Structures are given as C-alpha cells and as structure tokens.
Amino acid sequence: MKFTCFLAVVVLSAVMLAQTTGKVPAWAYGTEPPQPPSTPSAPDLSEHHIEGSPLAFTIAQIRNPFGPADWFPGDHPAMPPIVANGSQPNAMACSFCHYPNGKGRPENAGVAGLPVEYFIQTMNDFKNGLRSSADPRKKNTANMIRFAKNMTDDQIRDAAEYFAKMPWNAQATPWIKVVETATIPKLKTSVGMYLPLEGTEPLGERLIEMPLKPEDTEALRDPHSGFIAYAPIGSIHKGELLVNKGGGKTTPCGVCHGADLKGMGPVPGIAGRSPSYIARQLYDIQQGTRKGTWSELMKPVVSRLSNEDLIDIAAYTASR
C-alpha cells in the first residue's frame, strides 16, 4: 500500500512538472528547438571587416570574452576595465555579451540607459540568490549569477555608471523592428539566439526575435546591426490596450515606467527594448524566480497575465 501511494505521488509530481514546463514560453528563452550539433572546422585566422568600421579583427579576437573586439570605439566613452576586459577567470567583459554600446542581444539584455540604482540592485539580486530563470536551460542567467558573485561592489558600480551614460536611443535607427506576421523563417538556436534557416514555418503563439543580418551579428558581433521581432497579427494593438489601460488584468505600465515608457527615476525604460527579454522578465517575476525589491512590486502587476498577454505586451513595448 505504501509503495502504491509513493508511486502515485511520483507520477503526480511528474505530471505536474511536465505541465509547469509546458507553460514556459520557450520562445522567450531561446531554448527551443535545441541547437543542432556543429561540425568542427579549421580555425578561421583571417581578418574580418564590418560596414562603417575601419578596423579589422580575427574571429579569435572578436570572441575573446576577456577583451572582445570594439568595432566602434568612437561610439562610447572609455570603458572601465570590468566592461572592456572583465575580471579573470570568473567574470567576462560586460562588452562581450552586451556590446560596448550596451545594446545587447535577445539572449541577454540591453543595459544601455539603465538607472545606476536599478543596475546595482539587479546585480546584487543575482549575487544574493534572488534572481534566476524560470527555464533552467537558460545558460545566460547562470552565467550572470557567477559573474555577479565574482565582481566587487566597485566593479558593479563602474559598469552601472558606464552603461547609464549610454542612452538607449543613441543610434538613429531603432534596434528592434517589430513585424506582425503568421509565418516566419525556419529557425535554429545559437547559444540562446534564434537564427534563420531556409524555408518557412508558422509563427503560432510565439514572438521570435532574429538578427537582421545574421552573419554580422552571430559571427562578427556587430554592435550596429539590430534585430527583427516577428509577432502574431494583432498583438501590437492588444498590447497597447494592456500597457496603456491595463485591460482589466494589470496596472498600466506608464504608472511606474513613465508615460512614454522611457523610465522614471530608478525605474528602467521599457520602450524599444528586446521583446524576448521583456517577456522573460515578466514570466520570471510571475513564477517567483526573479525576486528582490523591484520584482516584489511587479508581482501583483503580472499575476494575472497569460502567455498571450506576455507576447502582446512585449510586441507593443518593443515597437515604441
């Protein structure tokens, strides 16, 4: 009898885990479909160029996590050591993932223009076990926890003050272009970022973000090459109602993030930022894997949002 009860508990637990896992919006975390195995190739020792930069770098220089290529040094003030080179061996250069201009990519975060206080609080949340990912396959979050634990308070403040000086809208063209559609290019993942393949597939109930120039972004890490976000038809309008009026489900975002959604005081701006990132944060807060001062304030705001709502809100804010 005891064994039967134990087996029932195990089966029920497995079913509940499967149901919970099924609710994770994997499209926001870049965890599906799995990355296909790659075929080893000879090292590329040639120098590469990108449009608008007079510089040349090898792939090894571009992908050096403790001193990555800086294609446009005139775009930004002098980087503090933690941003330019990291702190070996356990904290990579901030500029490697987030770029020297702080724009970042869908698999991580755009940190340009974040308030200093908010940036520091976020890093301390990583450091103190208050921030993780609702999808345990999300490797970037585990990396950030490790980096934060190995950074000093001075290094965190240096990074916060540097990126706060980089306005989010520093470039003339938007970083994210939102397109409503029913079909998208077939896709694969590359370390949490979606890349297009030949052919098409239905978008369904997802929001998929891809580089506008996959080679420039994936291989060369061009900090001037932005992204396209494919959203379901009608999602921007539905998101506008939720963001501006609450739709009977939530608090209008402008109450805290400002009427223009560009931030207010220590509260960060959300206009024009990565929709993948925005949806991840809303879901993480909803599931309780992102805690801390600001997250606790957000929890009642997100408690009634469905995954479709996350898509709509992310599509609208990214389009601003």
N, C-alpha and C positions, 0 to 999 in steps of 0.2 A: 504493500500500500504506500509506504514511504517513497519507494522508488518511482511508483506511478505518479505521485504528486510532484516529486522532484523533476521527472521527465516533463510533466505538464508545464511546470514553471519555466524550464529551459526552453520548451517550444514556444510558450507565450512570449518570453523575453526575446527570442529570435525574431518572432513575427513583429513585435513592437519595434525592435531595432531596424528591421527591414522597412517598416512603414516610415519611421523617422528619417532613415537615409533617403528614402524615395522622395521626401518632401524637400530635400536640399536642392536649391536651384543651381544645379551643377554648372549651368551655362555661365553663372556669375563668377565661379571659382576657377574656370578653365581646367576642370578635372575630367571632362568627357568630351569626345572619346579619348581613350588612352593614347599616349604618344606612341606612334609606331616605332619599332626598332630601327635604328640607323645603321648603315653600312660604314665601317671605318674607312676613312680616305686619307691620302697622303696630306701632311700639313701644308697649308697654303702660306707660303713665305713671301708672296708678292705684296706690294704696297697698293692700298685702295684709296679711292677718292670719292667724295660726295659733292653734289651740286652746291655751289656757293661757298665752299671752303677751299682755301689754297693749300691745306695740309694733306699729308698722306700718312697712313698708318697700316701696319700689318694686322692680320686677324688676331695674332697673339697680343699686340698692343691694345687693340680695341676691346678685347675680352679679358684684360688684366683687372681682376677685381680689387687690386690694391694700387691702382693708378691707371684707370681706363683712359682711352683717347678723349681729348677735349677738342672737338671739331671746330668750335666757335668760341675761342677764349675771349673775344671782344663782346660777347653777349652778356657777360656777368662780371661782378667784381671778383677780386682774388678769393679763391676758395680756401677756407680753413683746412688744416691737414686732415681732419676727420672726413670732410666732404671729398677732398681730392684723392686721398690715399688710404683712408680707413685707419685701423689700428690692428696691425697683425698680431696674432693669427686669427682672431675671433670676431673682428668687426670689419666687414668690407667697406670700401669707399661708398659713401652715400650716392655719389655721382654715377656709380656703376649701374645701379638699378633705376634711380630717379632722374638721371641725367644732370649735368651741371646747371641747367636752367630750371630744374625741379618739376618738369612737366610729367615725368614718369610714363608708365605704360599700363595697359589694362590689368596685367597680372600683379602689379604692385600699387602704387598710389602717386597721384600728383601732389607734391608737397609745396610747390611754389605758392607764395602768398598766404600760407597758414599763419595765424597769430602765434607769436612766440609762446605765450602761456599754454595754448592748446597743444602745440607741438611737444613741449616739455611734458605736459600731463600725459599725452599719448605714449611717449617713450617710457615714462615711469610706469604706466599701466602694463606695457609689455614686460618691463623689468620685474614688476611685483606680482606677476601671475594673474593680472586682471583682464588680460586680453589674449584670446586665442581664436581659432577658427572653428566655425560650425561644421566645416568639412575638413576632417583630419588629413585628407590628401593634399591640402593646400600647403605646399612647402614654404612659400614666401613668409607666411606667418611664423612658422617655426624658426626660420632664419632671423626674422626681426626680433623675436624673443631672445635668441642667442646674442645678437648684436647689442641689444639694449643692456643686457646683463653684463656685457664686457666693455661698455662705454662709461666714461666718467661723467659726472654732472657737468663739468666744464665742456667736454666734447659735445654733449647733448645740447647745451645752450649755444655753443658755437654754430652747430648745424641749424638750430632753430632760428637764430638771428640771421644767418646767411640766407636761408630759404624765404624768410619773411620779407626780405628786401626784393625778392624776385616776384613781381606782380604776375598773377595768373594769366592775364591778358596781354603779356609782353609782346607776343607775336601778332602781326597784323591779321593773320588768318586764324580761324578757330582751330583748336586742337582736335576737337571731336565733331564729325559731321554725322547727324542722325538722319537715317533714311528709313521710311516705313515701307515694308515690302512683305510679300508672302513667301518668297523664295530667296535663298542665299547661295553663295558658292559652297560646294562641299568643303569640309574643313578638317584640319588635324590640329593637334595641340603641340606647342613647342615651349616647354617649361612654363606651362600655365597660360600661354598666349595663343589665341587662335590664328591659324594661317590658312589661306585659301588653297584649294585644290581644283583641278578641272572638273567641270560638271556643276550641277545644282542640287539642292535638297530643300525640303520645306523648312521654313523657319519655325513654325509651330509656336508654342508658348515659351519663347526664349527671347533674349536680347543678346545678339552676338556682335562683339567688337573685334575688328580686324585692322591691321595696318593698311593705310592707303598705298604704301609702297613696301610690300613685304620684305624684299631683299634689303632695302635701305634700313629698315627697322630691325629685322631679325638678325642679319649678319653684321651690318655696319653700325648699328645703334645710332642712327642719325637723329639728333635731338630737334631737328626742324621738320621731321616727317610725321604727320599726325595719323589719325585713325578714323575709320568709318564704323558707325554702330547701326546694325540692322535691327529695327524694332517692328513689332506687329502693327498692321494697319489700324489706325485709330488710337494708338497708345499715347501719342503726344497730347491729344485733346483730353483724353481721360485723365492723364497725369496732371494736366493743367488744373482740372477741377479739384483733384485731390490736394495738390500742392497749394493752390490759392484759397480753396474754400473748405478743405477737409473732407468733403464728400460724405459727411456723417460718420466717418471712420477714424479720423485723425485730426490733429491740430494743424492749421495752415502753417507751412514751413516758414513763411515770412515773419512770423511772430518772433522767432529767435534768430533766423539766418538773414534777416533784413528783407525789406520789400522787394529789392532787386535780386535777392538770393546771393549777394556777394559778401555776406558775412556782416557781423555786427559785434564790435568789441572782441572778446575772446572766442566768440562763436565763429567757426570757419564758414567761408563761402562754399556753396554747392553748385552754383551756376556754371555750366560748361565743363564740368569735370567728368571723369570717366564714369559712365553708367554702370559698368561692371563693378567698379569699386563702391559706388553708392549703394547698389543693391546688396553687395556683400555685407556692408556695414549695417544696413537696416536689418538684414536677416540675422547676423551675428548678435546684434543687440536683442532682437526678438527672442532668440534661443538662449540668451544668457551667457554666451561665450565671450562677449565683449562687455565688460563691467566698467567700474570707475565712475568718477563724479559726473562727467558729461553723459555717459551712457545711461546711468540711472535716471537722469532727467528725460532721456529719449525713450525709455522702455514703455511707458504708457502711451506714447505717441505712436509706436509701431505695433502695439499688441494685437490690433485687430486687422492688420494688413495681410492680404493674401499674397501669394507669389505673383499673381497677375498684377496686383497693385504695385508690387516692387518694380515690375517691368515698366508700368506706366509712369511711375514717379521718376525712375531713373532715366527714361526716354525724354521726359519733359525737361528735367533739370539739365541734362546734357545738351539739349537743344537751345538753351538760353545763352 
